[in-house]
Amino acid sequence: MARTDKKTIAAGSPNNLGWRELIPAPGEIHENQIPVGKVLAVLGHFSDLHVCDPESPSRMEYLDRLSDPDNKWRDEVGSIGTYRAQEILTTQVVAAMVDAVNEIKNGPLTNAPIEAVVVTGDMTDNAQQNETSWYISALNGGKVQPTSGNINKSEWVGSHNVEYDISYWHPDGAPLGNELDRPIAKFGFPIIKGLVDKARSAFNSSGLNIPWFATFGNHDQLLQGTVAPDQELLDLSIGDKRVIKLPEDFSDPNLILPAIAEIGPANYLETKNFASSKISADKMRAFNSPGTFAKAHISAGGNPVGHGFTDENVANNTAYWIHDLANIRLISIDTVNPHGGWQGSIDEKQLIWIREKLLEAKDKYCVLLSHHPSPTLVNDYAPTNAPRRVIRDELLKELYQHKNLIAWIAGHVHRHASGIHTREDGSTFLEFTTASHIDWPQQSRVLEIVKEENAIAIASTVIDHQGHLEWQGKDLDYLTMAGISRALSLNDWQRRDDFNPVLARQGNKEDRNVVWRVSDPFS
């Protein structure tokens, strides 16, 4: 059972190396009164799938170790996030979440059928076209083949087929004659023989039984969610050379900051003199643009065809759209700053479009979808002579004019969080984020929107994916691998202290299983 109002998954006690097993725990009842009234919509909410091609040479895994708890530059560079031990298991987690929603079928509190799933961005990890095809296959259903580069052997940094580096987790253990890697020896990570090869083998996803809709995120357009692609970076991504480490005499962490910039401009390091290795080239590692991303969804078909995107998005190279459900208008916006930086903004043209679509639906309840939540819409960088970017306060000023907006659903921050916006006249709308599929706790939500006598109730029930809680000794099918991924995410060695604590991503109790209430503009 995936519903956390029935049972939850908790962290056990750490062993002598800090590793914690996952244990079953009691369910978490809903905060606030259960809604009663007309059901307007029941939606699933996924966010931040981060379906990853872990073998891609345009990733920067070698930087991530600077955030390790014993690295001298940790305080200066912060949390980098270019490597995760579980990055080889992302498609399996998506398929396991699909199974969870298909099993639930109905809203836990209203018993009304789930009408659609909304996916609020960062579906891919490195803006690559092969990652896009894998995630679409996992949600649409059918064969998923998360393999790139060399079809016969893994070239992931944690495999035995590339130069051994003790900073990365090697599920097969150490190669003969080598010491164990740091994740295993220092942080208690397990040895799981055969996982590297099994993680890239084909499997079948059942696919969602209901329509789903996709919202564009920074990792869907920018390299590592930060750097705008150019020809040089394209050549790197589809090519046969991978940078493997910083130079031995590298001594200035400030040179790293543009590659992980919150606000543009952002640039990869100059790596011509860095150590590198040969890997297999792959043209499917080419990058997305808004238009190619939309085209991939339309070409894949499914229900609805395009998953929100239309031919107009392809023609205009845009990634924002609307879709009207029976009682709710979904307005999906593109908050990616195409000039770089991992925080968000929109352009003036889109601000006008948002106004038009809200006014056009003045007699309809509206839900805004974006990848970035409002506190992170701070990236106003634009190159000289480029149109200006619109950030948080200007967008909120516009949204406050439209009482038919009842909720804003977002992701990006990889945690459960929520808040209520209050307009000058006292009317309100909800804004919340949902945790990611890549980091702990790897959860999604079911949302039930109900018209009560004097308010709109929005009920949230957090759901766990169907990955096996006890995975040790099981066959390495996709549900076992999804369970392994969840255990790895809990045990991230960079988040075991107060630097960026892993459990904080669960949010507070009132951010999870809860019934929020906002103004009914039509009461």
N, C-alpha and C positions, 0 to 999 in steps of 0.2 A: 504494500500500500504506500503510495507516494505522498498522500496528504499529511501534512505535519500537524493537523488538528487531531489526527489519530495516533501518530507516533512520530518521534523525531530521531535524529542521529546526533550523537554528542561525542566529544573528545574524551578518551580515557586518560588515565594517569600516565605521565611520561616515564619511559625507562631511563637507564643511566646515561644514554646518549640523547635524550630528549624526544625520541620518537613516541608518538601516541597512537594507539589503535582506536578505531571508531567503535562505538558501542550504541546499542539501542537505548532510547530514552522515552519517557512519557510524551504524549501529545500536548500541544499548546492550544488551549481554548482561545476563542476569539475575544478580543477586547471590544467592549461596547455592545450595545443592544443589537440583536439579530434583526436584519431589515425585513420589513413587511410592506408589500405593495406590488406594483406592476414592474416586472423585470424588463428593463430596457435592452440589456445586452449582457452576455457572459463571454469574457475574453480570457485567453491564455496570454501570458506575457513572458517571453524569453528576451534575454539581452546578453550581449558580449560573449558570443559563442567562441570567438577567437579560433576558428578552424584554421589549423596551422600546417604549413609545409615546413617541417623542422629541418629539412635538408637543403633549404634554399641558401645560396651564397650571399644574398643581400640582407640577411639577418646579421645582427651584431652580438651574438652570444658572448663573445670574448669580453665585452664591456660589463656584463652583468655581475661578474665576480667582485667588482668594485663596491657593490652593495652588501657583500658578505659581512657578517657581524664582526669579524676580526680584521677587516681591511682598513688600512690607514686612511683611505679617502672616502669612507662611507658617509661621514657627516657632510662632506662637501658635494658629493654627487647625488645623494639621496637614493630613492628607489628607482632603478633603471628599467627593469622589467623586460629585457630582451631575451631571457632564457628562463624556462621553467622545466623542472624534471618531467612534468606531465604533458609537455607539449606534443608528444608523439601520440596522444590518446584523445585528441579533441573530437574527431568524428564519432568515436564510440560514445562519448558523453552526449552528443547531440541525439544520436539514435536512441540512447537510453532515456532521454527526456521526452522524445517523441512517444515512446512506449508508455511513459507516465501519464501524459495527457490523454492518449487513446484509452487508457484504462479508466481514468476518472470520468470522462464523458460529460458529466453534468456539474453545475455549480454546487459546491458542498452545502451551501445554506439555502438556496432556492430550488435546487434540483432542476433548474432550467438547463437545457443543453448548451454546451460551449459552442459559440457561434463562429469564432475565428481565433487565431493566434497572431499577436503582433510581436515582431522581433526588432528591438530598437538598437540596431547598429553593432558595429564591430563583429559582424558575422565572420569575417576573415581576420587573419592576424597581420599579414604583410601585404595586403592589397593586391594579391596575385590572382590571376584568372583560374589557375588550377584549384586554389583554395575555394574560390567561388563555386566552381562546379561540384566540389565535394560537399559543401554545406547544402547546396540546393538538392543534391541527390539524397542527403540524409533526411531533409524535411519532406521532399516530395515522395520518397520511397524508391526502393530498388537497390541495385548494386552500388556500393560505395567502394572505391579503390583509392585509398589515400597514399599513393606511391608517386614519387617524382624522381627525376634523374635516372640513376641506374636501376633498371627494373629487377635485377637479380640480387642486389644486396643493398643494405642501408648504408647511407653516407652521413647519417646523423652524427652529431658530435659525441653522442653517448654510445655509439656502436664500436665494435672492434675492427671496423674496416677503415678507420681513419686514424690519424695520429692521436695517441692516447694522451688525455689531459685530465689530471686528477680533480680539476674544478667542476667537472660535469659528472652527473650520475650515470653509471654504466650498469644497467640491469643484469647483464651477464657476469658481473664481477670484473675483476682485473684480468687483463691478458697475462698469459704465462710469463713469470719473471718480473712483474710489476707490482707495486704497492697498491692497496685498495684506494679508490678515489675518496675525496673528502666527504661527499654526502654519505657514503657507506661507513667509512671509518670514524668520522667525527660527529655525524649527525644521525646515525642509526638507520639510514635508508636500507631497504631490503635488497637482496639479490633475487631476481625473478628470471630464471633462465628461459630464453626463447622469446621474451617480451618484445625485444626490438624488432625481430623479424615478423612476429605475429601482428604487431601494431600496424604494419603497412600492407597486410594482406586484405583481400577483398572480403566484404561481408554484405549482408542484405539488411537494409533498414525498412521497417514496416511503413514508414511515411505517415504524416499526419492525416487523420480521417476527416479533417475540416480545413477550410481555407486558411491561408497564412499570408501575412503582409510584411514587407521588409523596409526598414528605415536605414538610411545611409549613415555610416559612422567613420570616424577618422582613420581607423585601421582598414577601412574598405577603399581608401583612396591614397593614403600616405604611407610611405615605407615605415614599418614599425609604428605606424600611427602618427608619425611626426614629420617626416621629410618629404617634400614634394618630388615626385620622380622626374628625372630628365634622361636624356639619351645615355649618358655615362652610367647612370644607375640601372637603366634597363639592360645595358650590355653586361653589367655585373650580375644582375639577377638571372638572366637566361644563359650566362656563360659558365665557364668551367674552372673558375678560380675562387677559392674561399679564403678570406683573411682569417687567421687563426689566433692571433694574439697581438697585444701591444708590444712595441719594441722594449727591449730590456732597459733602455735608458729613458723611457717615457717618465716624465716627472711633473707634468703640469695638468692636473685634473680639469682646469678651466677649458682646455682644448676639447674636452668631451661634451661639455654642456650644450653647444649648438646641435649636437646629434640627438639630444633628448629634451629639446626646448619645449617648454610649456606654451610660450608665445613666440611666433615667428620673428625673424627668419630662422630656419633650421637647416642644418647641412650635415651630411656625413663627414666623418674625419677624412683627411687626406691620407690614404692608406698605401700609396705606391711603394713605400719603403718598409711596410709591415710584412711580417712572415705570412706566407700563404701556402695553400696546398691545392692540388688538382682534384676536381670532382667531376661528375657527369653533367654536361650542359642539358638544359631543358627549356624549350621555347614556351611551354605552358606556364612558365613563371613570369610571363609578361604581366604588367600592372593594369589595374582597372582605371578607368575614368568614370564619371557619373553615367555617361552614355553607354559605355561598354558593359557596365554593371547592370544597367537597366535591360540592355539587350540580352544578356545572359539569362535573366529571369524570364523574359518574354519567350525566348527560344526554348527554354526548358519546359514550358507549358505548366500544367498543374491546375489547381483550382484555388483562386482564380488565375487565369493565364496572366503572367506578368507580376503576380504577387504585389500589386499596387502600382507597379511601373507601367507606362504606356509607350506607344510609338513616339509620342510627343517628347518624352524624356530622352529617347535615343536621338531624335532629330535635333533637339536643343542642348544636348549634353547636360541635362539636369537630373536631379535625383529627388525632387519633391513632388508629392501627388496627393490626391484626395480619393476617398472611397466611402460611399454611403452604405451603411448597413441598414437593417430594417428601421431602427430607431436612433441611430447614432451616426454622425459624420466623423470619420477619421481624417485628420489633416496631418500628413507626415512631412516634416521639413528637413532640410539638409543643413546641418550646423557645422560641417567640415570647413575649415579655412584652407582653401586649396593652395595657399602660399606657404603653408607649413606651421608647425606648432600643434601640440596635441589638445589644447583647449579650443573652444568653439566660438563661432560667430555666424552671421548670415550676411547676405548682401542686400542692398536697398530694394532691388527688384523683387526679391523674395518677401521682404517685409510688406510691400504693396500687395503681393499675391496672397499673403496670409490674411491681410485686411479684407481683401475681396472675397475670399472663401468663407470667412466668418460672417460677413454681411450677407452673402448669398444664402447662407444657412441660418438666417436670423430666427427662424421658427423651428430649428432643429438643435438637439443637444450635440455639442461638439467635443471631441477629445483630440488634443494635440499630441503628436508623437515626435520625439526627437531623440537623437543619441545623447547629446549633452544636456544635462539639467541646467536650470537657470544660473546657479552659482558659478558654473564653469564657462559661461559665455563671456569670456574676458579677452579673447584673442583678437584684438583689433588690428593686427599687423596687416599691412598691404604695401606692396612695392610702390615706388614712385610712379605716378601716372595711372595706377590701378584704382578701380572704384573703392570707395571706403567700405569698411566692414561695420555692421550693426551688432552691438553687443547687448548685454543683459538688460540694462535699465531702459533702453529705447524699445526693446522688444516687449518687456513687461508693461511699459506705458501703453503700448498698443493693445496688448491682451486684456488689460484692465478695462478697456472700453467695450468689451464684448461679453455680456452676461450669459450668452449661450455656451461659453466655454466652461465646462464643468471639471475637466481633469487634464493634466499634462503628465504623460508617461515617458520616462527617460531611462537611461542606463549610464554607461561611461565610468562611473565611480566604483563599480564592482562591489556594491554593498546595498543592503536594504536601508532606505531612508525615506522620510516623508515630511511634508509640511503643508500648511494651508495658507493660500494667498487671500488677503482681504482687501477689497476695493474700497474707495472712499465712501460709497453708499452702504457699506457693511456687507455686501454680497461676497461670496467666496468661491474659490475653486481650489482643487487639490493638485499638488505636485508630488510625485514620488519616483524613486528609482528601485530597481530590482538587481539582485546580485548576479554575478556572471557565471558562465559555465566553465571557465578556466581556473578561477581561484575559489578557495573555500568561501561559502559552503556549497557551491555548484547547485544553485536552486533557481526556480522560476516561480510564477504565481498563477493562480486563477482569480480573476476579478469579476465580481457580480455587481452590476449597476442597476439600482432599483429606485423607482419613483415612489417615494412615500408621500404622506399627506402634506407635509410641510417642508420636505427636504429631498435631496438626492443622496441616497446611501450608496457608498462604494465599498464593497466588502472584499478583502484580500485574504486568500488562503495560500500560504507558501507551499510549494511542492518540491520533493526530492526526486531526482531521476532514479531509474530502476536498476542502476548498477548495484552489484552484489555488495552487501555490507561486509560479509565474511568472504574474502576472495582467495585466501591462502589455500593452495592445493587444488583449486578448481581449474577446469579447462579454460584456456585463454580465449573465450568467446567475447563478443563485444560488451556483454553485460559485466563479465568479470573485469575486463579492462577498464570499463567506466568506473567500477568500484575501486580499482587500483588508483585511477586518476584522482578520485575524491580523497583517498587516504594520503596521496602525495601532496595534494593541495593543502590539507590541514597541516602537514608537517614541513611546509616551506621554511627552510632554515634561516632565511633572511627576515622572517616575521615572527620569531619566537620571543621577542622582547618588546619593549615599548617603542621601538623605532617605527614600526608600522604593524601593529599586532594583528595576527591573522584572525582572531575571533571577533575583532571589531567589525569585520565585514558582514557578520550576521545582523548588524543593526540592533536596535533596541526592541524589546518585546512589542511595543506599540507601533513598530514599523513592519511587523510581519503579519500575524493573524489578527486582523483588526477590521472594524467597520468604521470607516470615516464618513462624515456627513458634511455636505456643502449645500449652498443655496440652490433652490429650484427656480430657474429664471422664468418658468412658465406656470408657477403656482399662484 
